[in-house]
């Protein structure tokens, strides 16, 4: 069982047991709770912290935990109905009203209930995260001289140089900004490149978090259909630029989310040529470069490596291959746009905390870093093969148009006419959480889909169990 599930269960048990104690009475010691409930000391500590945050328990250093005094009567809630008018007024003067919808993102961030197989996750399972290496890096980084002072707004020079080397030999540290994760970098890029009301071309399907950013900024996402294996179709991209006069195209050319597609070699040059001819920028979200599978072979260089003219604004993050909490990424660009990106980044964030940057620098410079990347590559391949084989054996009615050699999920097309929402609900009742395909489309989808992650589960055995449960859900919905 995952640690967070154990914490939730213990907190629930302790909450029920609080009625045995009078206000101010001492609770059993942590050692007693560990022995009584057969959990770790960390689980006890976190469960008590949860009850403390809820105001049910008070902890006193050196004395223990006590039942809190009853709270005073909660005051009557105020009248917030006026906000409906104020917030809806956004659209009265805007060409494209802002739509702040985080549902497509939250489906991959919300923790499922205890016992549910997590096929909807967006991050590596804790067993795949380099926790010891990150802890050591944070300890070393925190001790560096000046680590807790104010860092440069653009980021630590050494970290910027490391990101630049990963993009290509033509990119310098001066063209890189360190940001607080990939989502922050994408937000800065879209705000810098397109005014409210403007169209922005996006792959179809594409990452829901980027669609949420665009809509929240008052932009209008325009879909450009992509091939499941070879990425965006250049002829349709050119037609979309002509039809919309857009000045931005957002793409994930390597292991695209959700299809896993890799932009074809001939398509790479075409995308840059088409964008340059349209006087437009290409935002390259290179999120999965370090999520390569062991059998992938050599990877193509980022689009930014072949772009001397500043067409590409490049985004790369460390988060996916490390931990959800290591929110360190980079924006790379050249030309006048860099100053605009820098200004928006500073206004929104000031800077990324120095200790976090120092920890990232320590991590990627440690011998354990390359070992971690090799271990992840091998494990992702094993999990991909396990899930692919299980789906083909037990759920042949789900179509897998492309088996990726990188990333952390499979993109499955449902049989025509399947009620996608009903299947997602049935899957959850059967004990497996899956991500629906609808949020990945900026317009009407051609069919129902599921995105099935194999990175957020404990291992192959849990993948097999999750597919078995999904079979139960399909039997309920498909008959």
N, C-alpha and C positions, 0 to 999 in steps of 0.2 A: 504494500500500500504506500502511496506517496506520502511524504511528510505532511503536506498541507491537509490531506484527508485525515490523518491521525490527529492533527491539531484541532480540526473542526469537531471531530467526534469526541475528543476529550473535553473540549470546551463545553459541548452540549451536555455531557454527563455531569461535569462540575456545576453547571448552571442549575441542573435539576436538583443536585445535592445541596445547594446553598440554603434551601429551606430548613435544613437540619440545624443550622447555626443561627444564633441571634446576631443582630447588628453589632459589629465590633468584635465578635468572637473569632478566635484564631482558627484558620483552616489547617488541615494536616500538612506536614512539611513536604517539601518537594521529594525527598527521599521516600517518604511513605507513599506518595502518589505514584512515583515511578514503579515501586514494587506492587502496589495494589492494581494498577491498570496495565502493567507490563508494557510500558512505553519508555522512550528515551528521556533523559533530563532536558534535552532541547525541546521536545514536544511539550513537556510539563511547563517549561518556562514560557513558551509561546502561547499555550492555552491560557495561562494565568494573565499574560499580557493582554490577550484578547478580552478577557473578562474585566480587566482593569480599565481598558479603553471604553468599555461599555458602562463603566461606573458601578459595576457590581462587586468589585473586589478592590481593596486597598493594600498595596504592598509597602512594607517598611524595611529598609535595608538592615540586615542583621537580626530582624525580629520575625519576619515571615509574612504571610498573606492573611488578611482578615476580611470578613464580610463587611461591605460598605454600609454606611448608614442610609436609610431610605431617602430617596430624593424628595425635594419639595415638589409640590404640585406643579406640573408643567403648564406654563401659561398657554392660553388659547392661541391657536395659530392666527397669524395676520391674514389679511386679504391680499393675495398676490394676483388676483384676476386681471388687474390693470396691465400686467406684463404681456398678456396675450395681444393687446392692442399695440403696445410699444414695439414688440418683436415683429409682429406682422407688418408694421409700417415700413420695415426694411425694403419690402418689394415695391412700395408705392413709387419710389423714385429711381429704381434700378432697372436696367434693361433685363438682366437675369437675376431674379431674387436669390439671395443666399439660402442654401438648404444645408443645415448642419445635421447630417445624418451619419452617426457613427456605428450603425448596426452591422454593416459589413465588416468593420474592424473588430467590434466587440465579440463577434462570434468566434474569433480566433484568440481572443484574450481572456474570455470568461472561463473560469475554472469549473469543469463539470462536477456533478455530485460524486460522492464517494462510490467507487466501484464501477464508474462509467469509463469505458475505453475511449481515450481521447484521440480520435482521428481528425479533429478539427484544429489541432494545435498549430501555432506558427513559429515555435522555437524548439530547440533541441531539448530532449529529455534531460533531467539533471544528471543522469548517469553518463551522458555524452558531453556535458559541459566541463571545461577544464577548471573545476572549482579550486583545487589545491594550487594550481599554477596562478589563478587569478588572485587568490588570497595572498600568496607570496608576493605577487607583483604589486598588489595594493599596499602591502606592508613596506616593501622597498621603496615604492614610489612616494608614499606618504612621508618617508624619512629624507627624501632628497631636499637639499637646501632650496628654500623658496617655494616648496611645493604648495604651501598653504597661503601663499600670497596671491596677488592678482596676476593671472597669466596674460600673455598677449591676446588681444581680441581675436586675432586670426588663428590662434592656436600655437602650441609649442613648435618652434622651428624644426626640431628633430622629428616630431610626429608628422608634420606637414611633409617633410622630405621623404619619410617612409611611405606615406600615401602616394606621393608623386612617383616614386620608383615603381610602385605597383601598377600605375596607369601606363607608363611608357617612357622611353628615354627623352622624348621631346617635352615632357612636362616638368616644370620646376616647382620647388616648394613655394615660391612667391605666387604661384597660380592656384594654391590650395587653401581652403578655409576649413578648419576643424569645427564640426557641428555636433549638436546633442542628439545623435542618432539619425538614421536615414529618413524617418518621417519628418523630422525638423528640416533636413536638407531639402527634401522635396517641397515642403511648404515654402521655404525661402526662394527656391528656384521658380516656382509657379507665380508667386507674388511679384518677383522681380521681372519676369518675362512677359506677363500678360495683364492688361488692365481689367477691372471688373466688367463683365458683359462680353468679353472676348471669347471666341471659340478656341478650344485646345484639342488637338487631335490625339487620340489615345488608341492603343491596340484593343481589339475586341476578340476575346475577353481580356480583362486586365485586373490589376491589383485594386481591390476596393478602397484601400486606404488612400490611394492617389485620387480616385474619383471623389472621395469625401473631401479631400483638400481642395480640389478644383471647385466643387460646388459651394463649399464654405467660403471660398474667395470670390464667389459670384461669377465664376467662369462657366462656360458651356462645353462639357465634354462631347466630342464628336467621334463616334467609333470608326475605326478602320479595320476591317476584317483581317485576321491573321491565319496563316496555315498552322495546323497543330504541331507540325514538326519543324518548319523552316521560318516561322515568324511572320512579320507583317508583309503583306503583298505590295511591292513597290508601285505597281500600276494603280492600285486603289489609293495608295498614299498620295501619289501625284494628283489623282482626280479629287481627293478630299481637299488638298491645298487649293486647287483651282476653284472648287465650289464654295469654300468658306473664307478664303483669304486669311486663314489662320497663320500665326507666326510662331507656334510652338507645337512640337510633336513629342510625346512622352513614350519611351520605349524601354523594354527590358530585353536586350538582344541576346542575353546568355541565360538559359534555363528559366524562361519566362514564367511568371506567376499569373495564371495557374497551369498553362499548357505544358511547361517544361521545354518549349521550343528553343532552338538556337538559330539565330538569324543566319540564313544561307550566305556563303562567302560572296556570291555575286550580289546579294541583297544589301550587304554592308556598304559597298561603294555607291549603290543606287540610292539608298536612303540619304546618305550625305549629299549626293549630287542633287537630288530632288529638293531637299531642304535648303541647300545653298541657292538654288535657282529661285525658290520661293521667298528668299530673304528671311528665312525662319530658323529658329533654334531647335536643336534636338536635345531633350533632357534624357540622358542615359542613366537608368537606374541599374547599376551593376551589383545588385544585392546578393547574388548567389555564386559569385566567383569562387569563394572558398567553401562552397558546399558541393564541390565536384565529387563524383563517385569514382571509385578505384579503377573502373574500366573505361573511363571517359576518353583517355588519350589527350594529346596536346589541345589546349584551349585557344580560341582566337583571342587576339588582343582586344582591349576595349576600343570602342569606336573613337574615343578621344585620342587614342594613340595615333590615329591616321588622319587627324584633323588640325592642320596648321592654321586654318582660317577662323577658328573660334566658333564654329557652328555648334559644337557639342558642349553642353554643361553636364559634367560627369558627377554622379553620386555613388559613393561606396561606403558601406558600413561594416563595422566589426561585430555588430550585435548578433546577427543570425548564427555565426559560427562559434560564439562564445556564450553569452548569457543575455537574457532580456534586460538585465540591469546595467550591462556595460554599454551605455548609450553614447558611443563615440563613432562619428562618421566623418566623411570629407565631401566637400563641394570643390570641384576643379573647373576652372574656366579661364579663358584668355581674352584680352581686349577690354573695351569699356564696360562690358556687362559685369566684369569682376567687381568693379567698384560699387555697382548697384547691389549685387549680391552681398557684398561686405556690409554695406549700409543697413540693409534689411536684417541681416543676421545680427548685427550689433544692437539694433533697436529692439529686436524680439528677445534676444538672449543675453546680451552683454558679452558673455564668453562661456565656454565649457569649463566646469570646475577643474582647477589645476590638478588636484590629486587624482582625478579620474583620467586625465590625459597622461599623467606620469605613470599611472598603473597600466594604461594601454601600451605605452612605450616600453615599459619593463616587460610586459607579456609578450609582445611580438619580437622582442630581442632575446628572449630566453630560449635555451635549447629545447625546452618542453613544447614550444610553439609548433615546430615542424612535426614533432611526434603527435601532437594533438590533431593537426590537419590530416596526417596519414591515418590515424585511428578513426576520425570522423568519415573520411572517404571510404574506408573499408566497411564501416558499420552501415553507412547509408546505402551502399550497394547491396549488402546482405538484406537489409530491411526492404529495399525496393523489390528485390527478387522474391522475397517471401510474400509480400503483399500482391505482387503481380501474379504469382503462381496460385495463391489462394483465391484471388478474384476470378481467374480464368477457370479454376476448377469448380468453385462453388457458386459463382455469380456470372455465368457466361453471358447473361442478357445485358450486363453492363459492358459498354464498348470502351476500350482503351485505345484511342486513336494514336497515341504516341507514348512510348516508354522512355523517359528522360535519362540522361547520364549525369544529371546534376540536380540540385534542389532537394526538396524534402517531401514531395507529395506526388500523387497521381491524379489526373483529370479524367473522370469517367463520365461518359454520356449515357443518360438513361434512355430506356426504350421510348419511342414516340408515344405521346399521350400520357406519360407518367405524371402524376401530381407530385412535383418536387417537394413542395412544402409538407405534404402529407407523409412522404417517405422520410424526410428529415425528422418529423415528429415521431413516427413509428420507430425509427432507429434509436431515438433517445429513450423511448419506452422499453426497447429491447436491451438498453444498456450500452449503446455506442453513440458518441457524438460525432456528427459529420458536418462539413461546411456546405451549405446549399450553393448552387452555381449562380443563382440570379444576381447577387450583389456584384459579381464580376463583369457584368454587362452594363454599359452605359445606355443601351437602348434595349429593345425587345430581343431576348435570346432566341436562337434558332431551335433550341431544345432544352430539356432539363438536364442538369449536370450535378455532380457531386465532386468536391475536392477532398481527397482522402490523404491525410498526412501520416507518414510512417516515422516521423522524427520525434514526436512528442510522447510516444509510448515507451514502455520499459524494455521491449525487445521483441524478437520473432514470435514468442509464445503469445504475447498479448495481441500481436497483429492477427494471428490465426484465430484467436477468440473473438476479436472485433469483427472479422469477416464472417464468422459463424453467426454472430448476433445481427449483422447486417442482412444476412440471408433470411433470418427470421422476420425482419422488418419488410424485406421485399416480398416474402410470401404473403404477408398481411396486406400489402398495398397492390401488388401485381397479380395476386391470385395464383 
